[in-house]
């Protein structure tokens, strides 16, 4: 059911977080872009970038100043690994083998699957500390099938 439906590539429509006071923010700013891909052989890959990421002075991997490199890292989110689906409970687990956040490598990220339509996927997570002020927020990522 969900495992088969998830397969393919999805484009980010929105990435929000709602805190305990009910305040919702765009987690990577308005206009963030990204993709999530679920492969037929059980792999997931996620990349999300904030809008208007500052460019390096020199267009090279090591061409940015320390400030530019920090801004680039803070405006990008990426991870990859194997995924498994709990069909009965509508949950997908992302078992990370790679992550921009080193602490997440080896972790199991739990996402609740929401199917708004055949072409709209919503993934939510339990509240966690993230975003400005380190508040606990429940994340919601809305994806459109490509």
N, C-alpha and C positions, 0 to 999 in steps of 0.2 A: 504494500500500500504506500506508505510514506517513502520507504527506501527507494522504490522505483521512481516515484514522482519527483523526488529531490534531484535526481541525476540530471546534469546539464549545467549550464552557466547562467547566473542570475546577476543583474545589474542593480546596484544600490539605488533605492528611491529615497530613503531617509534613515537616519541613525539618531535616535533620541534616547535620553535618559530622564527618568522621573524620580525625584527624591522623595523622602519620607513626608515632606510637606505638600506633595502634589505638584511641585514646580518641575516643568519639563523644559529641557534645553536640547539644542542640537549638539551632540557629543563632539563632533569634529568641525563645528561651525556650519552655517547654512551653505548649501551647495557642495557638500562632501560627495565624492564619487568613489565607486569601488565595485568589486566583483567577488562573487563566491562561486566556486565550481565544485560540484560533486561528480566524481568519475565513476564509471561502471565497475572499476576494480577496487572501489572502497577508499579512495583518497579525497580529501577536501583541501581546498586552498582558498584563502581569504586575503584580499588586499583592499584597504580603504585609505583614501587620501583626502585631507582637508582641501577646500577650495583655495585658490590663490596662494599656493605654496611658493615661498620666496626662492628665486633662482640663485645659483652659485655665481660668484664673480667670474670664475673660470669653469666652463662646462666640462668638468672632469670629475671622476669619482672622489678624488682628493682635492678638488679645486675650491671647496668652500672654506670660508673662515670658520672658526670654532662656533661662532654665533649662528652662521648659516647652516652648519651641520646639525647643531642642536635643534634649530627650527625645523629642518627637514625631518629629523627623527621624530619630533613631537607631533608632526602633522601627517604621519603615516602609521598605519597599523597593518600588520601582516602576520599570518601564520599558516602552517600546513601540517597535515598528518593524516592518519587513518580515521574513518568515521564508522560508527555503528548506530543503528536505529532501534529504539524501543518502540515497536509498533503499537503495542497496547496502550502506552501512556503518552504517545505523541512526542517523544523526546529523541533528539539526535545528540550523540556524544562525539566531540571532536577530540581525538587523542593526539596531542601535539608532539611532533618530532622536530619542528622548526618554529621559531617565533621571534619577532622583533623584541619582545619582552622576554629576556633570558629566563626569568623565574617561571614562565609558563611552559617551558620545554619539559616534556614528560607529564604534563598535567592532562586532566580529562575535563574539557569544557562542556557543560550541560546546556543545551538550548531546547526550549519548548517550541514545537512546530505549530505554526498557525497557517492554515490554507484559506486565504481570502477568496481565491478563485483558482482556476487551473494555471494562471500565469502570475499569481501574486503569492509570495511566501513571506511570512512574518516569523522571525526568530526572536524570542525573548529569553532573558536569563534571570536567575534569582538576583536580588539586590546585592551589589558589591560596591566597595569604595572605588570611585572613579570620577574623573573630570574635575572641574574647578572646585576648590575647597575641600576635596577629599570626602565629599558626602557620599553616603550609600545611595545608589541609584539603581533602578530596574531598567535595563537596556532593552530597546526595541529596534530591531533592524528590519526594514521593509524592503523586499527584493522583487524585481520584475524579471520574469523569464526572458532570456534572449532567444 
